Amino acid sequence: MFANGALGQVAASADGVFALLTTANPVVGKLVLLTTYVVRSLDQAVTDLGITQENNPGLLKALTEFYSVAPSGTELWLRCYADTVTLTNMATLSFAGGLQSLFNEAKGRLRGVFIHRTPAAGYEPVVADGIDADSIAASAAAQLTAAWTAETLKAPAFIIVSGLHYQGNPVTLPDLTIGSLNRVGIMIGDTASGNGCAIGVLAGRLASIPVQRNIGRVKDGPVVTLSHAYMGAVKVETADVTSVHDKGYITLRTHINRAGYFFSDDPLATLPTDDYNHITARRTVDKAYRLAYDACLSELLEEIPINDAGQVSVAYAKSLETLVENAIVSSMTSNNELGNDPANQNDTGVQCIVDTTQNIVSTGNLKVGLRIKPFGYNRYLDVELGFKTISQ
């Protein structure tokens, strides 16, 4: 007889399991539109789905860029649509064959969705605001869809939309920092000059890093090294990256003394004062939500000891607090995904509190308070430089 469980091992994380929704041409006997595929490498996608530069250049580019950053073996859900389907269609909850059916099919496995398209030849975008209006409309629809999967399926996710047909003038761009779409981001930037978006690069970077990690972290190295990066028709080096960044878009940039291209930051389309205004915050809190939900689910319809006033017993409240905290500590704190103070051995970065004055008998409802501690991030480094005083 061998004892088991002492090592505290956990299953491989699904934190980087994403979906790509995009337009494509069907491939006879291989790629069927409105069908979900799970791929784990570029070679598998090319072989199994018959994707080539000739029949699906846009799809091949997105998958190639995804696996240029994410390691082979990374799970990616793929669903393709006709080139007449818009970003807004794909982002809309009620769209036939759209995100609602995908989220239901995935059964909570998806942590993020990336929405992209290669429009049909002759497509004429509405660009009065300096970007395809479809990208902006899709972001609003995506927020409703992301809220639905969090609230209804208890499976929170974020959604990133390709910012297509950027016209090169950030002045006209809608300001995302005055919005309230804290589950949605828009990316502007590509590895080719034109109207596209290198959303595969972004998805690949996010799939390859832990939830608390910023996509622009310099220590992780550049995301684009073998080609130039563009914003519309202009190379990133000469584009007004700062203004695009300041309006809340995810984009690419360069750093002096560093080769290649990096992400500028990871903003979501919401107010700077929103607690969830960055992908790092969104992914971190969503992971804690999923862990807490799973821990609490085991207690649903459990018999709860009570005192003479019908209130939850202190012992049970403490056991539930410990259950939730341990779930998050083992999956997040132990993996350095929370900003707990290493100098304080008692700081786990998570606190769960059950109010024992709640009357569980009369309401049947038990409220649980949960707080997690995020990391801080060096978004700016100001160094004051001067001469050291020399004693005479």
Secondary structure, 3 states (H helix, E strand, C coil): CCCCCCCCCCCCCCCCCEEEEEECCCECCCECCCCEEEECCHHHHHHHHCCCCCCCHHHHHHHHHHHHHCCCCCCEEEEEECCCCCHHHHHCCCCCCCHHHHHHHHCCCCCEEEECCCCCCCCCCCCCCCCCHHHHHHHHHHHHHHHHHHHCCCCCCEEEEECCCCCCCHHHCCCHHHCEECCEEEECCECCCCCCCCHHHHHHHHHCCCCCCCCCCHHHCCCECCCCCEECCEEHHHCCHHHHHHCCCECEEEECCEEEEEECCCECEECCCCCCCEHHHHHHHHHHHHHHHHHHHCCCCCCCCECCCCEECHHHHHHHHHHHHHHHHHHCHHHCCCCCCCCCCCCCCEEEEECCCCEHHHHCCCCEEEEECCCCCCCCCCCCCCCCCCCC
